[in-house]
Amino acid sequence: MTKQTHKQGSTDPGTPQAGSTCITRRTFLHKSLLAGAAVAGGGALNFFDSFTAIDVAHAAESFTFAWVSDTHLYPKTLNTRFVEKATRAFQDIQAMGSKFDFMIFGGDLAQLGDPVELQLGSELLKDVKIKKYFIPGEHDWYLDMGAQWNKMFGESPWKFDYKGVRFIGLNTVGQAPDYWSAKHMTPAERMGHMATLDGSVAGPWSGLGHKQLQWLQSALSDWDKSKPVIVFTHTPLYDYYPPWNFWVRDWREAQEILRPFKNVTNFHGHVHQVAYNEIGNMRFFAQLATSWPWPYPPTGVPTLTKAMIRVDPGDPFDGVGWGQLGIAGDRTSQEYKMWRKEVFATNEWDSGTGDNDNQVLRPRIADRAWPY
C-alpha cells in the first residue's frame, strides 16, 4: 500500500497529510475490472469495487448518496439511446433506494437546453423517489440563460448540513462574460457554441465569478475547519484540461477559500470519465456520464488517476454509468457503477495518461481572460 499527496505545481509524492488517500493496486480501475463484477439484487447490473477511500474527520453518522450527471437528453424523436441510459440509472438508484439518503444530479440533463429536453428529464427523474439536489451544466443553461432550469430545479449556489458534513452546490456554468451579444447570436447559436467540447468560440464560460466566491466564503464562515466539506460542481475546481473547459477559471480563488478546511472533497461531472486528483487537503473525484465517455485529454491526467479501459464501441452502455458515494465513520468511499460486461484489454494506461511531465500546473494565458 502506498500513500501519495498530489501537490499543486509538483509531480513528486509529498508527505501524507491528514485525509490523504490510500491507494492500492486493487483499487486501480484496470485491476478492479479483472477482479470481476458484483451483481446487485440478483439482477444483471455489473459494477466496480470501490475505487478508493479517503479519510473524512468527524462525520457524525454513516450515510450514502448517489450521483448522476451528463445525461445529455435529446427529445425522444431524435435520440432514444440517451433516454434509455438515463432511465436505467434512475431505475438502478430507485431499486437501491433504501440505501441512499439523497441523490445529486450534477448537470447537463439536457443536450441543448430545450424545454422539451428538460421536461423529459424531469419526467424520468420521477422514477427516483428519494430527496434530490440539482446543479446545472452548460448544456442546461445557455439557451435561455438558465431561466427554465432555475424554474424547474431551483437556483444555485446552495448549502445544507447533514450528519456532520457541510454540503455545497455551486453553479460553475452561469457566469460567462457576454461575448454573444456583440456577435448578434441568437439563443440557439449561443447554445450551439456553448455545447462544443473545445470551447474555441465559447470563450471562458466555466467559472464561479466574484459574487459566488463571496457567497462561498460566507457559506463556510461558520463551519468548523476540522469538519468535512463536500462541494458539488459540474466542472472540476482545478486546472485539469482547459482546452476542453475541464476546469474552473477562477479555481485558484476557490481553492484559497477552501484551503483552511482540513477535509474537502469536490465531486464533479462534465468530463465523462474516471479521474482522481489531490491538492493539499482537497480531493477531486470525476464522475461517469450516462450518455457517452469522453477520451482522456492528450496531455495527461492527474497523477493519482489510473485510466479506465476504453469502451466497446459496439455497446452503447459500456463505459458509462453513475456513482455511489458514502461516508462511514471517518471514511468516504466512491464507487463507480459502470455498465460493463467484459474486459478485452488490460493496458497500463490509455493515451496521454503515462506522461508525468504533463502533470505540472502551469500559468495559462486564458487565466487572464477571466474577469474577477
Helices and strands as residue ranges (DSSP letters): E 2-4, E 21-23, G 25-27, H 29-34, E 38-39, E 46-47, E 52-55, E 63-68, H 81-95, G 97-99, E 102-105, H 115-125, E 132-134, H 138-141, H 147-153, E 158-162, E 165-169, H 187-194, H 209-219, E 229-233, G 242-244, H 251-258, E 264-268, E 276-279, E 282-286, E 321-328, E 331-338, G 356-359, G 365-369
